[in-house]
């Protein structure tokens, strides 16, 4: 693995750790998340960074085995360009379900 790939992988892992801290801040509760605009913006920014890092990682490695690549990149684009139509329930579901799966896959890539 080259240095750029490792940087993107470590960036993604770091952001995933931040998302865990944020989830703890709102007691892992959707209503608390939805009612805290600072937390929502932090989560949106973190997901935007993850999407960009995944995009760059897969641009350099088109055969990289990351599931939901298009979904992750699409989410990044939606947050960046369609800010007025962000669905809080969708974002919450992604950080609850999809991010842990991504974390497992990123760990495997890092360890190979």
N, C-alpha and C positions, 0 to 999 in steps of 0.2 A: 504494500500500500504506500502510495506516495504521500508527501507531507501535506499537500492540499486536501487530499481525501481525508486524511486523519484529522485535519483542522475542522472540516465540515462535520465529521462524525462527532468530534468532541464538542463542537458548538451545539449540535442537536441534543447531545446528552446533557449539557449544561442547562439548556432551556427546559428540557423535560424535568430536571431537578427543580428549576424555578416554578414550573407549573404545579409540582407536588407541594411546594411551600405555599403557593397561592391557594390551592385546594384546602390545605389545613387552615389557612387564615379565615376562610369562610365556612369552616367546620364541615367541609365536603358536602355542602348543602346548596342546591340550585337556587332557592329563594334568596339566600344570603348573597350568592354570586350575582344574581340578576339585579339586586338592589344596591350593589356597590359599584358605581361607575368607574372608580379607580381600578378596582380589581378587573372589571370587564376589559378595560383598555389595556391593562397589563397582559391579560390572557391573549387578547387579540394580537397585540404586538409580538408576543412570544410565538404564537402560531404563524404569524407572518414570517418571522425569522426562520422557524423550522421549515416552512415551505420554500423559502429562498435557498436555504442550505441544501435541502433535498434536491431542488432543481439543479443547483450547481454540481452537486455530487453525481447526479444521474446524467448530466450533460457530459461530464468527463468519463463516465462509466455507463454507457447505454445498457449494458447487460447486467447491471447491478440488481440484485434480487431484493427489491423493496416492494412489498405489496402496497397497494393504494397510492402509488406515486401520483397518478393523475388527480386523485381526490385531495391529496395533501397540497399539491401545487395549485389546484383549482380553488381550494380554501384560501390560500395565500392571495390569489388574484381577487377573490371576492372581498376579502378584508381590505385589500389595498384600493380597489376600484369601485366597489359597491358598498361603501361604508354605511349607507343609509338603509340597507336592507339586510343587515346582519341579524341572523336568527339566534337569539340567546340559547334556546333549547338545543339547537344544532351544535353550537360551540361547546356547550356543557357536555353533550353526548360524546363529542369528539375527545375532549380531555378525559372523560371517564372511560371510554372504550377503546378508541383508536390509538391514543398516545401510548398507553401501556404496551400495545402490540408493536408499535413502532420502536419503542424503547428496547424490547426484546430483540428485534431484528437488527437494530443499530449495535447492540452489545455483541451480537454474533459477528457482524461485519468487523467490528473493532478487534475482536479476539482472533480473527482468521489471518 
